[in-house]
Structure formats: structure tokens, C-alpha cells
Amino acid sequence: MNTRFDGHDDLARLPYFERRGPGRLALADPSLGPVFDVHTHLALAFLRPGQIDLEREHEHTLHYLPRERPLDLEVYANRCYSAEDLRRMKLDLTLLSLTDGGMRRTHTAANLLREMRDLGVARAVLLPIDLPLVSDNAGAFLERAAVHEELISFGSVHPLSLDLAGKLERQISLGARGVKVHPASQMIRPDHPRAMELYRLCGERGLPVLFHCGPVGIEPRAGRRRSQVRLYEAPVALHPRTTFILGHSGALQLDEALALAQRYPNVWLETASQSLTNVRRLLAEAPADRLLFGTDWPFYPLAVGLAKALLATEDDGVARRRLLYENAARLLLGS
């Protein structure tokens, strides 16, 4: 079938979706759900605490991949960005994070929840990313999750923080259900000694660690060096009590990430940004009970990742239920 579309709204050509006004898609058949998305973010602020009202609803969400941008489901998702899209995204995440403007102003809990309702997403995991001293995305995300039962938030404890255990305990007290580690953005190797201590602490407390895992091709060179999948094996091997989720399933190094999941029982894989072919491959080769669905909202609309998951499981209802909900519910809700 043709996997190229003339933008977000054109996904309504698939039988799974119907249009609900300009820029909005809805699940055509509610029985396709429920969906559990383990990879979302709200407005990220790295240079100072966020200035965005995360409860405000905006008419349209300004995803980093614009709604009108042509889509190809058979490429890694960031290949759909234009050069101008990438420039605007990087500006939005840096200088504009000092303000309450930019595309980030629409990356709110209210807008995420509206998109979730439209598309049958019953639960979503918020993934904060923090630097040692100059950001508190974890605090903002945990606060939103505390008032919206559909949202679960992980924490973010930078491995170079002065009081790893204390900061982790504070975030647990606020409801953190795991920890997000992003070697490329946080500029620290996943096998750094301080990171290894963080994983030990997480294992003792039963908290999963969700990594950004693998190079994506658009990050700075220093970040790309720090996210090579081979660097993740030592953390996994030396911390068997800790559950590790490899976000993006290794990104552009899927083979290496898949091998880790096949070798180590404490490794899970997550599908955000992967191509349709690679989602099918993960369904065929990854441990069936350790595969999770993610979208990386607001970098991409929820419907982009959901379209790939639904297409890949078209003839296998059992695999669809496991991928879209059951595995995540077992890991994060104990059900």
C-alpha cells in the first residue's frame, strides 16, 4: 500500500481515522483502543524554569512536525522534517524557552489530553528532561500528572546532580513512576559512573529507566557520540534489577538495540519514530511481552505513530493489544 501522505490530515485515508475539523483526527472505531503511549513530553525548558501555562488549551497544537508537512511512514520520523522545520524546532527549544511564546506555548497538558481523547489514548507517560541546575521540567510534569489521571510522569535526575538519592526521593514523593535519561540532551554517556549510580538507585526502588537510545541523525555530534547503542550494554548488564526501556528502539541503530533486548531480560523496546517496516520487524523479532508503543508528542502528532502501529498489527489482534496497551499497563500499572 501507499505509505506516503500529503500531511497529517491526509492520514484520514486510512480506515482507522476520521477528520474532526481542521488539523484534528479521531479514531474511527473506538474498539481499536485503548492505547497507552509511553513517550510524550510537554513544553520543555532547558535554560530556566518553564514559563508556559500547561493547563491552557489552544485551538491548534503546533507540533514540531507541521501538520501540512508530507509524511512518509517508511522512514525514520525525523526524515519528514524540512531544514526550516529543524531550524525552528532548535530555536524553540533554546532561546524561545526563555519566553512564554513559540510553538512550545501549545505543548500543554490540555492540548495533549484533547489529542488523546480524539485518538483513544487512555494513558500517556510524560518524560521530562532536566539539566543539573537550570531546569525543572520534572517538577512541572509531575504537577500536571498529579491532577490528570490519564497522565503518568517519570522524573528526571541528571546524573551529575549533587544529591542523586535525595533528588530521586523527592520526585518519587511527587509521584514519579520512573526516570528519563537522555544522554544526547543531558550531555553525559549512559555508562558514566554517576549514571550507573542512578540506575542502581532506580533498581532498588523499582523504578524503570527510559533511555533516549541511539543516534537520530539530527543531534549535535557530541550528543550523537554519547547515544551510540553499544554504550548502553554495560548499564543493562551490570544492573539486572533495573528495568531499562530503550526509547526509539535504538533509533538508527535498531539492530543493536534489538540484540540487547534479545540478550537481556531487563530490556524493553519502545517504538517512537521508527518506520513502519521497523515496527513490523520489532513485532516479529523483539520479545513480545517487552515491546511498548510511543509517539514522541509534541515532536510528532499522536496519529503518526498510531498509524504505523495499527498498520503493523492489521492481522494480529493479540499483538495489537499487547503493543498498544497491555505491556505498558503491566509494567507501569501492575495490571
Secondary structure as GFF3:
##gff-version 3
##sequence-region A 1 335
A	DSSP	beta_strand	4	5	.	.	.	ID=ss1
A	DSSP	three_ten_helix	8	13	.	.	.	ID=ss2
A	DSSP	beta_strand	17	19	.	.	.	ID=ss3
A	DSSP	beta_strand	25	27	.	.	.	ID=ss4
A	DSSP	three_ten_helix	30	32	.	.	.	ID=ss5
A	DSSP	beta_strand	35	40	.	.	.	ID=ss6
A	DSSP	beta_strand	71	72	.	.	.	ID=ss7
A	DSSP	three_ten_helix	77	80	.	.	.	ID=ss8
A	DSSP	alpha_helix	83	93	.	.	.	ID=ss9
A	DSSP	three_ten_helix	95	98	.	.	.	ID=ss10
A	DSSP	three_ten_helix	103	106	.	.	.	ID=ss11
A	DSSP	alpha_helix	109	118	.	.	.	ID=ss12
A	DSSP	beta_strand	121	126	.	.	.	ID=ss13
A	DSSP	alpha_helix	137	147	.	.	.	ID=ss14
A	DSSP	beta_strand	151	153	.	.	.	ID=ss15
A	DSSP	alpha_helix	164	173	.	.	.	ID=ss16
A	DSSP	beta_strand	179	181	.	.	.	ID=ss17
A	DSSP	alpha_helix	183	186	.	.	.	ID=ss18
A	DSSP	alpha_helix	193	205	.	.	.	ID=ss19
A	DSSP	beta_strand	209	212	.	.	.	ID=ss20
A	DSSP	alpha_helix	221	226	.	.	.	ID=ss21
A	DSSP	three_ten_helix	229	232	.	.	.	ID=ss22
A	DSSP	alpha_helix	233	238	.	.	.	ID=ss23
A	DSSP	beta_strand	244	247	.	.	.	ID=ss24
A	DSSP	three_ten_helix	248	253	.	.	.	ID=ss25
A	DSSP	alpha_helix	254	263	.	.	.	ID=ss26
A	DSSP	beta_strand	267	270	.	.	.	ID=ss27
A	DSSP	alpha_helix	276	285	.	.	.	ID=ss28
A	DSSP	three_ten_helix	288	290	.	.	.	ID=ss29
A	DSSP	beta_strand	291	292	.	.	.	ID=ss30
A	DSSP	alpha_helix	302	312	.	.	.	ID=ss31
A	DSSP	alpha_helix	317	321	.	.	.	ID=ss32
A	DSSP	pi_helix	322	326	.	.	.	ID=ss33
A	DSSP	alpha_helix	327	332	.	.	.	ID=ss34
###
